[in-house]
Amino acid sequence: MIGQYDPVQSIRNSTRIDFEGHDGLTSFDIMHYRMSNRVVEGRMVTPERLAELVEGERPLEAESIEDADRPCPECGENVISVGYMPSVTEFVTAYKCQECSWSETDR
């Protein structure tokens, strides 16, 4: 964007944070990372941990957690989803109730 102000890029170009394991992250990156965590069955989980709860094993990589916009078929509470790679050749979307143990995948 030549000659135009881009607020997102401005935030990303803000002061870099350098601490062990997070070299080069901006406060915008950290805020985005924290916002992808959710409470599931009373515990805060990362996308990787949510995929592990459903899959039984830690995935190679996981995307951000999103609202699934549907109620849980067992208890009627909120369902969230996460896309992840259990192997290098497979992508799975998992659905998990935030309040009870119900979960399923799109396999």
C-alpha positions in Angstrom: 0.0 0.0 0.0 2.0 2.9 -1.3 1.0 6.2 0.2 -1.7 4.8 2.4 -1.7 4.1 6.1 -2.1 0.5 7.1 -2.9 0.2 10.8 -2.3 -3.6 10.9 1.1 -3.3 9.3 1.9 -0.4 11.7 1.2 -2.6 14.7 3.2 -5.5 13.2 6.1 -3.1 12.7 5.9 -1.9 16.3 8.6 -2.6 18.8 9.8 -6.2 18.6 9.8 -8.3 21.7 12.9 -10.4 22.3 12.7 -13.1 24.9 13.6 -16.8 24.9 11.5 -18.7 22.5 9.6 -15.7 21.1 12.3 -13.7 19.3 11.0 -11.1 16.9 7.3 -11.3 17.9 5.4 -8.1 18.2 2.7 -7.4 20.8 0.2 -7.8 18.0 1.5 -11.4 17.3 1.3 -12.3 21.0 -2.2 -10.8 21.3 -3.3 -12.9 18.4 -1.7 -16.0 19.9 -3.4 -15.5 23.2 -6.8 -14.9 21.6 -6.7 -18.3 20.0 -6.8 -20.1 23.4 -10.2 -21.1 24.8 -11.6 -22.6 27.9 -12.7 -26.2 27.5 -14.2 -28.1 30.4 -12.9 -25.5 32.8 -9.3 -25.4 31.5 -7.6 -23.0 29.2 -6.3 -24.9 26.1 -4.2 -24.0 23.1 -5.2 -25.1 19.6 -2.6 -27.9 19.8 -3.9 -29.1 23.2 -7.5 -29.0 21.9 -6.5 -31.2 18.9 -4.7 -33.5 21.3 -7.9 -33.9 23.5 -9.9 -35.0 20.5 -7.2 -36.9 18.6 -5.4 -38.6 21.5 -2.0 -37.5 20.2 -0.3 -34.1 19.8 -0.7 -32.9 16.2 2.2 -31.7 14.0 0.5 -28.3 13.6 -2.9 -26.7 14.5 -4.8 -23.6 13.4 -6.6 -21.1 15.6 -9.6 -22.2 17.5 -12.9 -21.0 16.1 -16.6 -21.0 17.1 -18.4 -23.8 15.3 -21.7 -21.9 15.4 -23.7 -25.0 16.5 -24.8 -26.4 19.8 -23.5 -29.5 21.4 -25.8 -32.5 20.6 -25.4 -33.8 24.2 -25.7 -30.8 26.4 -26.7 -27.9 24.1 -23.6 -25.7 25.0 -21.1 -24.0 22.7 -19.0 -26.1 20.2 -15.6 -24.9 19.0 -13.5 -26.2 16.2 -9.8 -26.5 15.4 -8.1 -27.6 12.2 -4.9 -29.6 12.6 -2.5 -32.0 10.9 -2.1 -35.3 12.7 0.4 -36.3 9.9 2.1 -34.7 7.0 -0.5 -36.0 4.5 -3.7 -35.4 6.5 -5.7 -32.3 7.6 -8.6 -32.8 10.1 -11.2 -30.5 11.6 -12.2 -31.4 15.1 -15.3 -30.2 17.0 -15.4 -30.1 20.8 -18.0 -29.0 23.3 -16.6 -26.4 25.7 -18.6 -27.8 28.6 -18.8 -31.6 28.3 -16.7 -34.4 26.9 -18.5 -34.6 23.5 -16.2 -34.3 20.4 -16.0 -35.5 16.8 -13.9 -35.0 13.7 -14.7 -34.6 10.0 -13.0 -37.9 9.1 
